Amino acid sequence: MVNEISEHVEQLFPALQTQRRDLHKYAESGWLEFRTSTLVADRLEKLGYALKLGKDVIDADSRMGLPSASVLAEHEQRALEQGAIARWMPHFSGGFTGIVATLETGRPGPVMGFRVDMDALDLNEVLDEAHRPFREGFASANNGMMHACGHDGHTTIGLGLAEVLMQARDKLCGTIKLIFQPAEEGTRGAKSMVAAGVVDDVDYFTAVHIGTGVPANHIVCGNDTFMATTKLDVHFTGVASHAGGKPEEGRNALLAAAQATLGLHAIPRHSGGSSRVNVGVLQAGTGRNVVASSAMMKVETRGSTNEVNEFIYQQALKVISGAAEMHQVKFDIKLMGAAQSSKPTAAWVNYIHQQAEKLGEFEEIIDRQEGAAGSEDATYMMERVKARGGEASYVIFGTDLSAGHHNELFDFDEKVMMQGIKTLAALALNIAEFKGEN
Ligand SMILES: O=C(O)C[C@H](NC(=O)Cc1c[nH]c2ccccc12)C(=O)O
């Protein structure tokens, strides 16, 4: 069976490459995946999946870091101009760009959930002959948006898996649930899908990522290093005044933000685990001789456990209010994203290892990745599945990269998509071989 699947996936490669390059060219960042989601929905319906879309899979109030109504409308319009399929758009309009595709085999068995993400980053792709996407005509056509983290590959893996599993449906049991998530960057989207209940019936859950520094032909069966994180936008509002004539009448928002930045980076460590804090954006002021009346900063905190992140976050709130008090300015804090820490379950990691071994394609099969310290909101899904007694893991398929993630020259070796599809398909097809811990 595995051999048949492998052959099928290899036949699909040219189509996968075309699909990935199309998504790459029309990169859409979080909550704005309008073209992407209409194409994904259309493809999944044609394959024969039962679909749940938009508000049925995204809880409106649990969305974080949603762009403004005017930005949403503008990008919906652009998506239509760039080939979005209009009849699907009403489902996704207003920032509800999520899809869950279900295949009921009609035979008894578990519910297996697979999660891929669809969003691009807010980044300008390099338009230079030295960069393959430009050279071969699929660099981002969308200014300020770029697939620089491989989610174009993840979405393509999800669609390829959908095709392969549908073709092999007579050999499957239980239920297959394919989850296409918006707005992973900034950890904004997953929580709203969990709140809508999309993983409430999932017994075995697997999320995927390509790259992340893992070498080609290596697989990490259970990434174990995700940090809990909180993302904040902070606005300081002061009073403008003549910087020479009446500086004492001003209330300096720039200084409050600068003070807060230094204070944030000086938050003490926590003995319970590692932590991070970053002020990634700091903007303030309007003119050289004007006391700055406004300032904005984008902040994130992280911790190796939820508790450590909560400690750093609470300290951050005190630093921000303290800096505002010091300069007598007002402040406003908006929660823009969040994720938990989460660990994969051992039995599921072992099963993934066993299936990867059977495929015979990997040079190295690593159970747990140590050291790296990113965040992921798939952790909300993992924790929800685990809380109900299910199994969950986060798999990384290594690949050669042209530059690091979130870099303007990012690109990956597209062959990794085949390894991803083969491995995930094997998890579903051979589920009878899964042995729980007890
Ligand atoms: O917090 C975010 O915005 C999510 C973003 N996530 C990623 O970059 C994914 C990621 C980071 N490190 C790893 C390691 C393994 C898999 C995925 C990742 C991050 O950590 O900044």
The ligand as an ORCA input file, in Angstrom:
! r2SCAN-3c Opt
* xyz 0 1
  O       5.167     33.489     17.396
  C       4.885     33.513     16.195
  O       4.523     34.504     15.558
  C       4.976     32.222     15.459
  C       6.282     32.029     14.816
  N       6.395     30.621     14.481
  C       7.358     30.123     13.751
  O       8.238     30.828     13.294
  C       7.340     28.650     13.539
  C       8.518     28.015     14.184
  C       9.503     28.621     14.857
  N      10.408     27.700     15.304
  C       9.985     26.510     14.943
  C      10.550     25.283     15.175
  C       9.884     24.210     14.690
  C       8.699     24.368     13.983
  C       8.147     25.597     13.737
  C       8.807     26.685     14.226
  C       7.422     32.426     15.759
  O       7.869     31.609     16.577
  O       7.843     33.585     15.671
*
